[in-house]
């Protein structure tokens, strides 16, 4: 399928320092296909609010003159080009109605203009339009754009966030109904979205082993956050979102295992951990967000890893990126039993059906691990690579192309 270009409209920006589904897949696609990565547009509000960001200032001259900004991205092959559309209007606060619909059409035209410019500037003829979890703007291309296929990619239950529920849930369901193919990352999402479209297929999240298996082959300096710390380190890497992470459980675990350091590496976008007083616990460290390529240094110095998710409607639909990242590094993983997909890893992780079990499974995960246990984890991760997912993608697409 190397004859097809991919225009990838996505929620996740090309300058995102964290791992994301769309950037990870793009790296693989770009080995054989040209990839044109259309960033989520800045609304006027986003643009002003993030003016201190270096990338915003770099893009500003073109965006302020209503032009598309092109840029390359480090660590992605030459077949990749990112495009940032001109500014859009912040309209999510509006109720559903004529005004919202009219301004929504304006924002859609901004994205369509960007796609049209890409097609013209780069001589794009045969292409697949792939939308990763962004039903705002041009969720699906009109027939006049002549894509080989419109593909919508759903990676979370959009109904479980107050902001996206307001308009995004309706827009996503419409996008799925209109798309030629819908891809979902979990079994629960398939249960939900296959009711809207029969052309719905599971394409799970995966891992780039080359990044995380560095833990096994290289020696990294102990992170500065762990200086002066002794004893075992229990770690978490990822977005510390309060809609997913069970903070009360983490506090209980840290209090119970007071002789161990709990190291949380990832962006904090809530105040629940502050309200619980977790930063005041002497054995708890929050590092904040780190670049994807910094993560192996932290992961290497963790004696076991955690996926401490709440068990709710949102997490029921999650197949977390971090499960294969942890396993690729050979790490012992303790997880709550939050979804059917995480249960599928039960042979290779310590799965807990209750909070008490979660706390005590940490002790089991910190016991000496055999070479056989470690290799089984690595083998599991190696069967869930982005390379394998791209191969699966083309097998799905081939049914419709």
DRENNU-497409 format. One record per residue (C-alpha): residue number from 1; x, y, z. Coordinates in steps of 0.25 Angstrom, whole numbers, plus 5000, padded with zeros to 4 digits. Layout:
BEGIN
{NUM, {X, Y, Z}} ...
***
This chain:
BEGIN
{1, {5000, 5000, 5000}} {2, {5012, 5009, 4998}} {3, {5005, 5016, 4987}} {4, {4996, 5023, 4996}} {5, {4999, 5036, 5004}} {6, {4993, 5038, 5018}} {7, {4987, 5051, 5022}} {8, {4986, 5050, 5037}} {9, {4977, 5060, 5044}} {10, {4979, 5058, 5059}} {11, {4977, 5063, 5073}} {12, {4991, 5061, 5077}} {13, {5001, 5072, 5073}} {14, {5014, 5068, 5065}} {15, {5022, 5075, 5075}} {16, {5016, 5067, 5087}} {17, {5027, 5062, 5096}} {18, {5019, 5050, 5101}} {19, {5016, 5037, 5093}} {20, {5003, 5038, 5085}} {21, {4996, 5028, 5076}} {22, {4996, 5037, 5064}} {23, {5011, 5041, 5065}} {24, {5015, 5026, 5068}} {25, {5007, 5021, 5056}} {26, {5013, 5033, 5047}} {27, {5027, 5028, 5050}} {28, {5023, 5015, 5044}} {29, {5015, 5019, 5033}} {30, {5026, 5029, 5028}} {31, {5035, 5017, 5026}} {32, {5027, 5014, 5013}} {33, {5017, 5025, 5011}} {34, {5017, 5040, 5011}} {35, {5010, 5045, 5023}} {36, {5004, 5059, 5024}} {37, {5001, 5062, 5039}} {38, {4990, 5072, 5041}} {39, {4991, 5078, 5055}} {40, {4979, 5082, 5063}} {41, {4977, 5096, 5060}} {42, {4980, 5107, 5071}} {43, {4967, 5114, 5074}} {44, {4969, 5129, 5076}} {45, {4968, 5126, 5091}} {46, {4978, 5115, 5091}} {47, {4988, 5124, 5083}} {48, {4987, 5136, 5092}} {49, {4988, 5127, 5105}} {50, {5000, 5120, 5100}} {51, {5008, 5132, 5094}} {52, {5020, 5128, 5103}} {53, {5021, 5115, 5096}} {54, {5033, 5115, 5086}} {55, {5025, 5107, 5076}} {56, {5014, 5117, 5076}} {57, {5023, 5128, 5074}} {58, {5030, 5121, 5063}} {59, {5017, 5118, 5056}} {60, {5011, 5132, 5059}} {61, {5015, 5139, 5046}} {62, {5007, 5130, 5037}} {63, {4996, 5127, 5046}} {64, {4993, 5142, 5048}} {65, {4993, 5144, 5033}} {66, {4983, 5133, 5032}} {67, {4993, 5123, 5025}} {68, {4997, 5109, 5027}} {69, {5010, 5106, 5035}} {70, {5019, 5095, 5030}} {71, {5030, 5088, 5038}} {72, {5038, 5075, 5039}} {73, {5039, 5067, 5052}} {74, {5052, 5061, 5058}} {75, {5052, 5046, 5060}} {76, {5042, 5044, 5048}} {77, {5047, 5039, 5034}} {78, {5047, 5049, 5023}} {79, {5034, 5045, 5018}} {80, {5027, 5053, 5028}} {81, {5022, 5067, 5028}} {82, {5014, 5074, 5039}} {83, {5004, 5085, 5036}} {84, {4997, 5095, 5046}} {85, {4985, 5101, 5040}} {86, {4981, 5116, 5042}} {87, {4974, 5120, 5055}} {88, {4960, 5115, 5058}} {89, {4949, 5121, 5067}} {90, {4947, 5116, 5082}} {91, {4932, 5111, 5081}} {92, {4931, 5099, 5091}} {93, {4925, 5108, 5101}} {94, {4913, 5111, 5092}} {95, {4900, 5103, 5093}} {96, {4896, 5094, 5081}} {97, {4888, 5103, 5071}} {98, {4890, 5112, 5059}} {99, {4901, 5121, 5064}} {100, {4909, 5109, 5068}} {101, {4906, 5102, 5055}} {102, {4910, 5114, 5047}} {103, {4923, 5116, 5054}} {104, {4926, 5101, 5054}} {105, {4925, 5102, 5039}} {106, {4935, 5113, 5039}} {107, {4945, 5105, 5047}} {108, {4943, 5093, 5037}} {109, {4946, 5102, 5025}} {110, {4959, 5105, 5032}} {111, {4963, 5091, 5033}} {112, {4958, 5087, 5019}} {113, {4966, 5099, 5014}} {114, {4979, 5093, 5020}} {115, {4976, 5079, 5014}} {116, {4974, 5086, 5000}} {117, {4987, 5093, 5001}} {118, {4994, 5080, 5005}} {119, {4988, 5073, 4993}} {120, {4992, 5084, 4984}} {121, {5006, 5087, 4989}} {122, {5011, 5073, 4990}} {123, {5004, 5067, 4978}} {124, {4995, 5058, 4986}} {125, {4987, 5049, 4977}} {126, {4984, 5035, 4984}} {127, {4982, 5037, 4999}} {128, {4975, 5032, 5011}} {129, {4969, 5042, 5021}} {130, {4971, 5037, 5035}} {131, {4966, 5045, 5047}} {132, {4971, 5042, 5061}} {133, {4960, 5045, 5071}} {134, {4957, 5059, 5066}} {135, {4943, 5061, 5062}} {136, {4944, 5076, 5062}} {137, {4947, 5083, 5049}} {138, {4948, 5073, 5037}} {139, {4945, 5060, 5044}} {140, {4942, 5054, 5030}} {141, {4946, 5059, 5017}} {142, {4935, 5063, 5007}} {143, {4934, 5054, 4994}} {144, {4939, 5066, 4986}} {145, {4953, 5064, 4992}} {146, {4953, 5049, 4986}} {147, {4960, 5042, 4998}} {148, {4962, 5027, 4995}} {149, {4956, 5025, 5009}} {150, {4951, 5033, 5021}} {151, {4956, 5026, 5033}} {152, {4952, 5031, 5048}} {153, {4961, 5026, 5059}} {154, {4954, 5026, 5073}} {155, {4964, 5024, 5085}} {156, {4955, 5028, 5097}} {157, {4941, 5028, 5101}} {158, {4938, 5043, 5098}} {159, {4925, 5043, 5106}} {160, {4933, 5042, 5119}} {161, {4939, 5056, 5119}} {162, {4930, 5068, 5122}} {163, {4937, 5077, 5111}} {164, {4936, 5067, 5100}} {165, {4922, 5062, 5104}} {166, {4916, 5075, 5101}} {167, {4918, 5075, 5085}} {168, {4929, 5065, 5083}} {169, {4921, 5052, 5086}} {170, {4910, 5056, 5076}} {171, {4921, 5060, 5065}} {172, {4929, 5047, 5067}} {173, {4917, 5038, 5066}} {174, {4913, 5046, 5053}} {175, {4928, 5044, 5048}} {176, {4927, 5029, 5051}} {177, {4914, 5028, 5043}} {178, {4920, 5036, 5031}} {179, {4934, 5029, 5031}} {180, {4937, 5017, 5022}} {181, {4945, 5011, 5033}} {182, {4945, 5013, 5048}} {183, {4957, 5008, 5057}} {184, {4956, 5006, 5072}} {185, {4967, 5003, 5082}} {186, {4959, 4994, 5091}} {187, {4949, 4984, 5092}} {188, {4939, 4993, 5100}} {189, {4940, 5003, 5089}} {190, {4937, 4993, 5079}} {191, {4925, 4989, 5087}} {192, {4921, 5004, 5087}} {193, {4924, 5008, 5073}} {194, {4921, 4996, 5065}} {195, {4906, 4999, 5068}} {196, {4908, 5012, 5060}} {197, {4916, 5006, 5048}} {198, {4918, 4991, 5044}} {199, {4931, 4995, 5038}} {200, {4938, 4996, 5052}} {201, {4951, 4989, 5055}} {202, {4960, 4988, 5067}} {203, {4974, 4994, 5065}} {204, {4980, 4993, 5079}} {205, {4991, 5002, 5084}} {206, {5005, 4998, 5084}} {207, {5020, 5001, 5087}} {208, {5033, 5005, 5080}} {209, {5042, 4994, 5086}} {210, {5055, 5002, 5082}} {211, {5051, 5013, 5092}} {212, {5048, 5005, 5104}} {213, {5057, 4993, 5102}} {214, {5069, 5003, 5104}} {215, {5066, 5000, 5119}} {216, {5071, 4986, 5117}} {217, {5083, 4989, 5108}} {218, {5088, 5003, 5114}} {219, {5092, 5008, 5127}} {220, {5086, 5022, 5131}} {221, {5090, 5031, 5142}} {222, {5080, 5031, 5154}} {223, {5070, 5042, 5152}} {224, {5073, 5054, 5161}} {225, {5059, 5053, 5167}} {226, {5064, 5040, 5174}} {227, {5077, 5046, 5179}} {228, {5078, 5042, 5194}} {229, {5067, 5032, 5193}} {230, {5070, 5017, 5198}} {231, {5061, 5005, 5197}} {232, {5051, 5000, 5186}} {233, {5045, 5010, 5176}} {234, {5031, 5008, 5171}} {235, {5028, 5016, 5159}} {236, {5017, 5021, 5149}} {237, {5020, 5027, 5135}} {238, {5009, 5034, 5128}} {239, {4998, 5045, 5129}} {240, {4993, 5047, 5143}} {241, {4979, 5050, 5139}} {242, {4969, 5050, 5151}} {243, {4959, 5044, 5142}} {244, {4967, 5031, 5140}} {245, {4977, 5031, 5152}} {246, {4972, 5026, 5166}} {247, {4979, 5036, 5175}} {248, {4973, 5031, 5188}} {249, {4978, 5017, 5185}} {250, {4992, 5023, 5182}} {251, {4992, 5030, 5195}} {252, {4988, 5017, 5203}} {253, {4999, 5010, 5195}} {254, {5009, 5020, 5199}} {255, {5005, 5020, 5213}} {256, {5005, 5005, 5214}} {257, {5019, 5004, 5207}} {258, {5025, 5015, 5215}} {259, {5039, 5009, 5213}} {260, {5038, 5010, 5198}} {261, {5039, 5022, 5189}} {262, {5027, 5025, 5180}} {263, {5032, 5032, 5167}} {264, {5021, 5038, 5158}} {265, {5026, 5043, 5144}} {266, {5017, 5050, 5136}} {267, {5008, 5063, 5134}} {268, {4999, 5067, 5145}} {269, {4987, 5074, 5140}} {270, {4978, 5074, 5153}} {271, {4978, 5077, 5168}} {272, {4973, 5064, 5174}} {273, {4987, 5060, 5178}} {274, {4989, 5073, 5185}} {275, {4976, 5072, 5192}} {276, {4980, 5059, 5197}} {277, {4993, 5064, 5202}} {278, {5001, 5054, 5194}} {279, {5013, 5064, 5191}} {280, {5015, 5065, 5207}} {281, {5017, 5050, 5208}} {282, {5032, 5048, 5210}} {283, {5033, 5036, 5201}} {284, {5025, 5042, 5189}} {285, {5032, 5049, 5177}} {286, {5025, 5056, 5165}} {287, {5034, 5059, 5154}} {288, {5025, 5066, 5144}} {289, {5024, 5063, 5130}} {290, {5037, 5057, 5123}} {291, {5040, 5055, 5108}} {292, {5038, 5041, 5103}} {293, {5053, 5039, 5101}} {294, {5056, 5042, 5115}} {295, {5046, 5032, 5121}} {296, {5056, 5020, 5120}} {297, {5065, 5026, 5130}} {298, {5054, 5027, 5140}} {299, {5048, 5013, 5136}} {300, {5062, 5007, 5138}} {301, {5062, 5011, 5153}} {302, {5048, 5006, 5156}} {303, {5047, 4993, 5163}} {304, {5033, 4991, 5159}} {305, {5022, 4999, 5152}} {306, {5008, 5003, 5153}} {307, {4995, 5005, 5145}} {308, {4986, 5010, 5157}} {309, {4974, 5013, 5149}} {310, {4960, 5015, 5154}} {311, {4950, 5005, 5150}} {312, {4939, 5013, 5143}} {313, {4932, 5015, 5130}} {314, {4944, 5023, 5124}} {315, {4955, 5013, 5128}} {316, {4946, 5001, 5123}} {317, {4949, 5006, 5109}} {318, {4964, 5008, 5111}} {319, {4976, 5000, 5105}} {320, {4987, 5008, 5112}} {321, {5000, 5011, 5104}} {322, {5008, 5009, 5117}} {323, {5005, 4994, 5118}} {324, {5014, 4990, 5106}} {325, {5024, 5001, 5110}} {326, {5026, 4995, 5123}} {327, {5027, 4981, 5118}} {328, {5037, 4984, 5107}} {329, {5046, 4988, 5118}} {330, {5044, 4975, 5125}} {331, {5037, 4982, 5137}} {332, {5028, 4976, 5147}} {333, {5014, 4983, 5146}} {334, {5003, 4984, 5157}} {335, {4990, 4988, 5151}} {336, {4976, 4990, 5155}} {337, {4966, 4981, 5147}} {338, {4959, 4993, 5140}} {339, {4956, 4987, 5126}} {340, {4955, 4975, 5118}} {341, {4967, 4978, 5110}} {342, {4976, 4979, 5123}} {343, {4971, 4966, 5128}} {344, {4977, 4960, 5115}} {345, {4991, 4963, 5121}} {346, {4988, 4955, 5133}} {347, {4999, 4944, 5130}} {348, {5009, 4955, 5130}} {349, {5005, 4965, 5141}} {350, {5000, 4966, 5155}} {351, {4985, 4968, 5153}} {352, {4977, 4973, 5165}} {353, {4962, 4972, 5167}} {354, {4962, 4981, 5180}} {355, {4969, 4992, 5186}} {356, {4975, 4983, 5197}} {357, {4980, 4973, 5186}} {358, {4986, 4985, 5179}} {359, {4994, 4989, 5191}} {360, {4999, 4975, 5194}} {361, {5002, 4971, 5179}} {362, {5013, 4982, 5180}} {363, {5020, 4973, 5190}} {364, {5019, 4961, 5180}} {365, {5024, 4970, 5169}} {366, {5036, 4974, 5177}} {367, {5041, 4960, 5179}} {368, {5053, 4955, 5171}} {369, {5048, 4953, 5157}} {370, {5053, 4941, 5149}} {371, {5059, 4942, 5135}} {372, {5047, 4934, 5130}} {373, {5037, 4944, 5135}} {374, {5045, 4956, 5129}} {375, {5046, 4950, 5116}} {376, {5031, 4946, 5115}} {377, {5028, 4961, 5117}} {378, {5038, 4965, 5107}} {379, {5032, 4955, 5097}} {380, {5018, 4960, 5100}} {381, {5022, 4974, 5097}} {382, {5030, 4970, 5084}} {383, {5016, 4964, 5079}} {384, {5010, 4978, 5081}} {385, {5019, 4987, 5073}} {386, {5015, 4999, 5065}} {387, {5021, 4992, 5053}} {388, {5011, 4980, 5055}} {389, {4999, 4990, 5056}} {390, {5003, 4997, 5043}} {391, {5003, 4983, 5037}} {392, {4989, 4981, 5043}} {393, {4984, 4994, 5038}} {394, {4987, 4991, 5024}} {395, {4980, 4978, 5025}} {396, {4968, 4985, 5030}} {397, {4969, 4996, 5019}} {398, {4971, 4986, 5008}} {399, {4957, 4980, 5011}} {400, {4951, 4994, 5007}} {401, {4961, 5001, 4997}} 
***
